[in-house]
């Protein structure tokens, strides 16, 4: 029986802002199996990055547990957590601000090796990593500002791979790049996953890219999952109105078809995290909301094998079945 590589159990994160508390991540449970990719999608501010950072204990969890190979990471002290870091790495969104401008590429990629394997010569490994991410050998002596955005992200990927990790959180690693470069980085991540048997948590707001990269997708809204399921199943049969709107907003590749299509807009703004609503967090923006949606919070329930959604409604199979005017802001 295949066991999860990493598992979160009612994981949550609350920040203190002044005298108020802000729950950025509500109790969330999920598992990721070896070699798989779980895609996390949702609007900015929904808690995607908080989830990724809390899962790696870059943010200390407010509650819940994190299991890696069955070991509870939340019970480890900071010193006990250090050797686990080599197995759990992160690729950051901005490939420029996440790299020290005063360090050469050799020092940036070699820093994890120096910390975890002090006193050794790491030059051979650094050269191997440059080859792995398709950067020239002479890149080692140069500085981050001498590279393009896509090349800088390759440096960040090489740094994440330095210690041969098993699990990597990819926090919107392509969103800051030109569209022409995004596909190259996505293909590189797929190639590395296959060659190195990597497991990813891939965070993005671009559903079309997540569909290509992820085996399972979790749709996040207001700090919690509102729908989860296999990638193909979630796209072909979305259950939650929010998921339907996100999918309907993906631009079509054919300009003529895109021009004919009824535009879909999410009206309003998400509720304040300081003042969460009593019922469904999406109710104030949902064109199909009923009275119960404003009074009770729906639970994440299984609608089909492996496919869960948190919605009281038996929503229509496609967003087109609802009058388009209802979705315009």
C-alpha positions as CSV (number, residue, x, y, z in Angstrom):
1,X,0.0,0.0,0.0
2,X,1.4,3.4,-1.1
3,X,1.7,5.8,1.9
4,X,1.7,9.6,1.6
5,X,5.1,11.3,1.4
6,X,3.7,14.3,3.2
7,X,0.4,14.7,5.1
8,X,-1.3,17.7,6.7
9,X,-3.8,17.1,9.5
10,X,-6.1,20.1,10.4
11,X,-3.2,22.4,9.7
12,X,-3.9,26.1,10.4
13,X,-2.1,29.4,10.7
14,X,-3.3,32.6,12.5
15,X,-1.3,35.8,12.5
16,X,-1.6,38.6,15.1
17,X,-2.1,42.0,13.4
18,X,-2.1,44.7,16.0
19,X,-4.7,43.7,18.6
20,X,-6.6,41.5,16.1
21,X,-6.2,37.9,14.9
22,X,-6.2,37.0,11.2
23,X,-6.6,33.3,10.3
24,X,-4.9,33.1,6.9
25,X,-5.1,29.3,6.8
26,X,-8.2,27.5,8.3
27,X,-7.9,23.9,9.5
28,X,-6.8,22.0,6.3
29,X,-6.1,18.3,5.8
30,X,-4.6,16.6,2.7
31,X,-2.0,14.1,1.5
32,X,0.5,14.1,-1.3
33,X,2.0,10.8,-2.5
34,X,5.5,10.2,-3.8
35,X,6.0,11.5,-7.3
36,X,2.7,13.3,-7.4
37,X,1.9,17.0,-7.7
38,X,-0.8,18.7,-5.8
39,X,-1.8,22.0,-7.4
40,X,-3.2,24.8,-5.2
41,X,-5.2,27.5,-7.1
42,X,-7.1,30.5,-6.1
43,X,-7.1,34.3,-6.1
44,X,-4.4,36.4,-4.5
45,X,-4.8,36.5,-0.7
46,X,-6.7,33.2,-0.4
47,X,-3.9,31.6,1.7
48,X,-2.0,29.6,-0.9
49,X,1.5,30.8,0.0
50,X,0.7,30.7,3.7
51,X,-0.2,27.0,3.3
52,X,3.1,26.2,1.5
53,X,5.2,28.1,4.0
54,X,3.4,26.6,7.0
55,X,3.8,23.1,5.5
56,X,7.6,23.6,5.5
57,X,7.5,25.2,9.0
58,X,8.8,28.5,7.5
59,X,5.8,29.7,9.4
60,X,5.1,27.9,12.6
61,X,1.7,26.3,12.5
62,X,-0.9,27.6,14.9
63,X,-2.5,24.2,15.1
64,X,-2.6,20.8,13.4
65,X,0.1,18.3,12.4
66,X,2.5,17.8,9.5
67,X,3.7,14.3,8.8
68,X,6.7,13.5,6.5
69,X,7.3,9.8,6.0
70,X,5.0,9.3,9.0
71,X,7.1,11.5,11.3
72,X,5.3,14.4,12.9
73,X,7.4,17.5,12.0
74,X,5.4,19.7,14.4
75,X,6.9,17.9,17.4
76,X,10.5,18.7,16.3
77,X,12.5,21.5,17.8
78,X,14.3,23.9,15.5
79,X,17.6,22.1,15.9
80,X,15.8,18.7,15.2
81,X,14.1,20.3,12.2
82,X,17.4,21.3,10.6
83,X,18.4,17.9,9.2
84,X,14.9,17.5,7.8
85,X,15.3,20.7,5.7
86,X,17.5,18.9,3.2
87,X,14.4,16.8,2.2
88,X,12.0,19.7,2.1
89,X,12.8,22.7,-0.1
90,X,11.0,25.7,-1.7
91,X,11.1,27.5,-5.0
92,X,10.0,31.1,-4.5
93,X,7.8,33.3,-6.7
94,X,10.2,36.2,-7.4
95,X,13.5,34.9,-8.8
96,X,15.2,38.3,-8.2
97,X,14.3,39.2,-4.7
98,X,14.8,35.6,-3.5
99,X,18.5,35.6,-4.6
100,X,21.2,37.6,-2.8
101,X,22.5,40.2,-5.3
102,X,25.9,40.3,-3.6
103,X,26.5,36.5,-4.0
104,X,27.7,34.8,-7.1
105,X,25.6,31.9,-8.5
106,X,28.3,29.5,-7.2
107,X,27.7,30.8,-3.6
108,X,23.9,30.9,-4.0
109,X,23.7,27.3,-5.2
110,X,26.4,26.1,-2.8
111,X,25.0,27.8,0.3
112,X,22.7,24.8,1.3
113,X,25.6,22.5,0.8
114,X,27.9,24.5,3.0
115,X,25.3,24.6,5.8
116,X,24.4,20.9,5.6
117,X,27.8,19.4,4.5
118,X,30.5,21.7,5.9
119,X,34.1,21.2,5.2
120,X,33.6,19.5,1.8
121,X,34.4,20.6,-1.7
122,X,31.1,21.3,-3.5
123,X,32.4,22.5,-6.9
124,X,31.5,19.3,-8.7
125,X,28.0,19.3,-7.3
126,X,27.4,22.9,-8.3
127,X,28.5,22.2,-11.8
128,X,26.1,19.2,-11.9
129,X,23.3,21.4,-10.8
130,X,24.0,24.0,-13.4
131,X,23.8,21.3,-16.1
132,X,20.6,20.0,-14.6
133,X,18.8,23.3,-15.0
134,X,20.4,24.0,-18.4
135,X,22.6,26.9,-17.4
136,X,26.1,27.4,-18.8
137,X,29.1,26.4,-16.7
138,X,30.5,30.0,-16.7
139,X,27.3,31.1,-14.9
140,X,28.9,30.1,-11.6
141,X,31.0,33.2,-11.3
142,X,28.4,35.7,-12.3
143,X,25.8,37.6,-10.2
144,X,22.0,37.4,-10.4
145,X,21.5,40.8,-12.1
146,X,23.5,39.5,-15.1
147,X,20.7,37.0,-15.9
148,X,17.2,37.1,-17.3
149,X,14.1,36.3,-15.2
150,X,13.9,32.8,-16.5
151,X,17.6,32.2,-15.9
152,X,17.3,33.5,-12.4
153,X,14.5,31.1,-11.7
154,X,16.7,28.3,-13.0
155,X,19.2,29.4,-10.4
156,X,16.5,29.2,-7.7
157,X,15.5,25.7,-8.9
158,X,19.2,24.6,-8.8
159,X,19.5,25.9,-5.2
160,X,16.3,24.0,-4.2
161,X,17.8,20.8,-5.7
162,X,21.2,21.1,-4.2
163,X,20.5,18.7,-1.3
164,X,18.6,16.2,-3.4
165,X,15.2,16.9,-1.7
166,X,12.2,14.6,-2.0
167,X,9.5,17.3,-1.6
168,X,9.5,20.8,-3.1
169,X,6.9,23.6,-2.6
170,X,6.8,25.6,-5.8
171,X,5.3,29.0,-4.8
172,X,4.0,30.5,-8.1
173,X,7.4,29.9,-9.7
174,X,6.4,31.0,-13.1
175,X,3.9,33.9,-12.4
176,X,6.7,36.6,-12.4
177,X,8.1,35.4,-15.7
178,X,7.3,36.4,-19.3
179,X,4.6,34.2,-20.9
180,X,7.2,33.0,-23.4
181,X,9.4,31.7,-20.6
182,X,6.7,30.2,-18.4
183,X,6.3,27.1,-20.5
184,X,10.1,26.5,-20.5
185,X,10.2,26.6,-16.7
186,X,7.1,24.4,-16.4
187,X,8.6,21.8,-18.8
188,X,11.9,21.9,-16.8
189,X,9.9,21.2,-13.5
190,X,8.2,18.3,-15.2
191,X,11.5,16.9,-16.5
192,X,13.1,17.2,-13.1
193,X,10.2,15.5,-11.4
194,X,10.4,12.5,-13.7
195,X,14.2,12.2,-13.6
196,X,14.6,12.8,-9.8
197,X,11.2,11.3,-8.6
198,X,10.3,14.6,-7.0
199,X,7.0,15.4,-5.2
200,X,5.6,18.9,-5.6
201,X,3.1,21.2,-4.0
202,X,2.6,23.6,-6.9
203,X,0.9,27.0,-6.1
204,X,-0.5,29.1,-8.9
205,X,-3.4,31.2,-10.0
206,X,-3.2,30.1,-13.6
207,X,-5.5,27.0,-13.8
208,X,-4.4,26.1,-17.3
209,X,-0.8,25.7,-16.2
210,X,-1.8,23.8,-13.1
211,X,-3.9,21.4,-15.2
212,X,-0.7,20.5,-17.1
213,X,1.5,20.1,-14.0
214,X,-0.7,18.7,-11.3
215,X,-2.2,15.2,-10.8
216,X,-4.6,16.6,-8.2
217,X,-5.9,20.1,-7.7
218,X,-7.2,21.9,-4.6
219,X,-9.2,25.1,-5.1
220,X,-8.7,27.6,-2.3
221,X,-10.9,30.4,-1.1
222,X,-10.7,32.5,2.0
223,X,-8.1,30.3,3.7
224,X,-9.6,26.9,3.0
225,X,-10.3,24.3,0.3
226,X,-13.6,24.6,-1.4
227,X,-13.0,21.8,-4.0
228,X,-10.4,19.1,-4.5
229,X,-10.1,16.3,-7.0
230,X,-8.1,14.7,-9.8
231,X,-7.0,17.4,-12.3
232,X,-9.0,16.0,-15.3
233,X,-12.1,15.3,-13.2
234,X,-12.1,18.8,-11.7
235,X,-11.8,20.5,-15.1
236,X,-14.4,18.3,-16.8
237,X,-16.9,18.3,-14.0
238,X,-16.3,21.2,-11.5
239,X,-18.7,21.1,-8.6
240,X,-18.2,24.5,-6.8
241,X,-19.4,27.8,-8.4
242,X,-16.1,29.4,-7.6
243,X,-14.2,26.6,-9.5
244,X,-16.6,27.0,-12.4
245,X,-15.9,30.7,-12.6
246,X,-12.1,30.2,-12.4
247,X,-12.2,27.7,-15.3
248,X,-14.6,29.9,-17.3
249,X,-12.1,32.8,-17.0
250,X,-9.2,30.9,-18.7
251,X,-8.5,32.6,-22.0
252,X,-9.1,30.4,-25.1
253,X,-6.1,29.8,-27.5
254,X,-8.3,30.6,-30.5
255,X,-8.8,34.4,-30.7
256,X,-12.0,34.1,-32.7
257,X,-13.6,31.8,-30.2
258,X,-12.4,34.0,-27.3
259,X,-14.0,37.0,-28.9
260,X,-17.4,35.2,-29.2
261,X,-17.3,33.8,-25.7
262,X,-19.4,35.5,-23.0
263,X,-17.1,37.2,-20.6
264,X,-17.2,35.9,-17.0
265,X,-16.3,38.2,-14.0
266,X,-16.3,37.6,-10.3
267,X,-18.3,40.3,-8.7
268,X,-17.3,41.9,-5.4
269,X,-14.4,41.2,-3.2
270,X,-13.7,38.3,-0.8
271,X,-14.9,38.9,2.8
272,X,-12.5,40.5,5.3
273,X,-10.4,37.9,7.1
274,X,-10.9,39.9,10.2
275,X,-14.7,39.6,9.9
276,X,-15.5,36.2,8.3
277,X,-19.1,35.5,7.3
278,X,-21.4,33.2,9.2
279,X,-22.1,30.9,6.3
280,X,-20.2,30.1,3.1
281,X,-17.4,32.6,2.5
282,X,-18.3,32.7,-1.2
283,X,-22.0,33.4,-0.7
284,X,-21.7,37.2,-1.2
285,X,-20.2,36.7,-4.6
286,X,-22.1,33.6,-5.7
287,X,-24.9,34.1,-8.3
288,X,-26.5,30.8,-7.2
289,X,-26.5,31.4,-3.4
290,X,-29.6,30.5,-1.4
291,X,-30.6,31.4,2.1
292,X,-28.8,28.5,3.6
293,X,-25.6,29.6,2.1
294,X,-25.6,32.8,4.2
295,X,-26.5,31.0,7.4
296,X,-24.5,27.7,7.5
297,X,-21.0,26.8,6.5
298,X,-20.8,23.9,4.0
299,X,-18.5,21.0,4.7
300,X,-16.1,19.6,2.2
301,X,-17.9,16.4,1.1
302,X,-17.2,13.7,-1.4
303,X,-19.3,14.0,-4.5
304,X,-17.5,11.4,-6.6
305,X,-14.6,9.1,-5.9
306,X,-11.7,11.4,-4.8
307,X,-13.7,14.5,-5.7
308,X,-14.8,16.8,-2.9
309,X,-16.6,20.1,-2.8
310,X,-17.9,22.4,-0.1
311,X,-21.3,23.6,-1.5
312,X,-24.9,23.2,-0.6
313,X,-26.0,23.4,-4.3
314,X,-26.2,20.9,-7.0
315,X,-24.6,23.4,-9.4
316,X,-25.1,22.9,-13.2
317,X,-22.3,21.2,-15.0
318,X,-21.2,24.2,-16.9
319,X,-21.3,27.9,-16.1
320,X,-22.9,28.6,-19.4
321,X,-26.2,27.2,-18.2
322,X,-26.6,30.3,-15.9
323,X,-27.5,33.7,-17.5
324,X,-24.2,35.4,-18.3
325,X,-25.4,38.7,-16.9
326,X,-25.5,37.2,-13.4
327,X,-21.7,36.9,-13.5
328,X,-20.8,40.4,-14.6
329,X,-19.6,43.0,-12.1
